[in-house]
Amino acid sequence: MNQQLIFNNDFAYNGARQAVSFSCLVAGLKVNCFIAVPAGATAAEFLSSVKAAAFSWEDSAEQAIADDAYNEAGEIWFELPG
């Protein structure tokens, strides 16, 4: 386990961003991650599916952080292939 990367159990729908959000601590700094809700999906159903696959999303976030894939605001964004 990477002790420099700690995931919070805070998956939630963010209506302003139209995305499911979660966060992690990277060497003590909070990084916000967002997964855009796909067209045609309801927020509640998508949040439920993201929570069910939490470990996969955390693995994806860990890889994105390792790849330094932050946007200008220091966030990590994911979009499902459409």
Secondary structure, DSSP 8 states (H G I E B T S, - for coil): --TTEEE-S--EEETTTTEEEEEEEETTEEEEEEEE--TT--HHHHHHHHHHTHHHHHHHHHHHHHTT---TTS-EEE----
